[in-house]
Amino acid sequence: MKIKYKPAEELVILEMVEYSLQKIAETGALIQNSGHAIILNWANGIVFHHSPLPFNSKELLKERKEGRIYWASVIYAPMPEYKEKLSVGPRDIPVVETPNPLLITAASWIKERMEKTSSS
């Protein structure tokens, strides 16, 4: 048996929106209130939630095989120190300190972009 690991080589983000920490927590609470689970990721001082495009078409599956993945959207906020949850009223939105290399790289890229935008 042959096993091959093929991590993504490129991430394409189609839409991204910066929120305040309070606003991303409130958005998480709204998602929970609508009956959907949400877990926020944290890495390198950024808390975020992404929505990947599923590999449900031949074109996207081909892109993935070529090493490219797509996120339909990502929402993010600066959060310098890791917290295991964000609270909004009675709701607790869980936050995971991600070990995923792709998510850590994405968070670093987002943070770098934020710093460039704020220094302009």
MOFENHU-V101709 format. One record per residue. N is the residue number from 0. PSI is psi as a letter, one per 30 degrees, with the letter a starting at -180 (none if undefined). OMEGA is omega in degrees with one decimal (999 if undefined). Layout:
<<N & PSI & OMEGA> <N & PSI & OMEGA>>
This chain:
<<0 & k & 179.3> <1 & k & 176.4> <2 & k & -179.0> <3 & k & 175.9> <4 & k & -178.4> <5 & i & 179.2> <6 & l & 178.1> <7 & k & 177.5> <8 & f & -178.3> <9 & k & 175.5> <10 & k & 177.5> <11 & j & 179.0> <12 & j & -175.3> <13 & e & 178.9> <14 & k & 176.5> <15 & k & -176.6> <16 & k & 176.5> <17 & k & 177.7> <18 & l & 166.4> <19 & l & 179.4> <20 & e & 178.4> <21 & e & -177.0> <22 & e & 178.6> <23 & e & 176.1> <24 & e & 178.5> <25 & e & 177.7> <26 & e & 176.0> <27 & e & 178.5> <28 & e & 176.8> <29 & e & 178.2> <30 & e & 177.1> <31 & e & -179.1> <32 & f & 178.9> <33 & g & 175.6> <34 & g & 179.9> <35 & k & 176.3> <36 & k & 174.6> <37 & k & 172.4> <38 & k & 177.1> <39 & k & 175.6> <40 & k & 176.1> <41 & k & 172.6> <42 & k & 172.6> <43 & h & 175.6> <44 & g & -179.5> <45 & k & 171.4> <46 & k & -174.4> <47 & l & 174.4> <48 & k & -179.1> <49 & l & 176.5> <50 & j & -179.7> <51 & l & 170.5> <52 & k & -179.8> <53 & l & 179.0> <54 & h & -175.0> <55 & g & 174.2> <56 & l & 179.2> <57 & e & -177.3> <58 & e & -178.9> <59 & e & 176.4> <60 & e & 177.1> <61 & e & 178.0> <62 & e & -179.1> <63 & e & 178.8> <64 & f & 177.6> <65 & g & 175.0> <66 & g & -176.4> <67 & k & 173.9> <68 & l & -176.9> <69 & k & 167.7> <70 & k & 176.4> <71 & e & -179.7> <72 & l & 171.6> <73 & k & 171.4> <74 & k & -173.9> <75 & l & 176.7> <76 & k & 173.5> <77 & k & 175.3> <78 & i & -172.2> <79 & e & -179.1> <80 & k & 178.2> <81 & k & 171.6> <82 & k & -176.8> <83 & f & 176.3> <84 & l & 171.4> <85 & k & -176.4> <86 & k & 174.9> <87 & j & -175.7> <88 & b & -178.9> <89 & f & -176.3> <90 & k & 171.4> <91 & k & 178.0> <92 & j & -178.4> <93 & k & 177.7> <94 & k & -179.4> <95 & k & 172.3> <96 & j & -168.4> <97 & k & 171.7> <98 & f & -174.4> <99 & k & -177.8> <100 & e & 178.9> <101 & e & -179.2> <102 & e & 177.6> <103 & e & 178.3> <104 & e & 178.4> <105 & e & 179.0> <106 & e & 178.1> <107 & e & 179.1> <108 & e & 178.1> <109 & e & -179.3> <110 & e & 179.1> <111 & e & 178.7> <112 & e & 177.6> <113 & e & -178.8> <114 & e & 177.8> <115 & e & -179.3> <116 & e & -178.0> <117 & f & 179.6> <118 & f & -179.1> <119 & none & 999>>
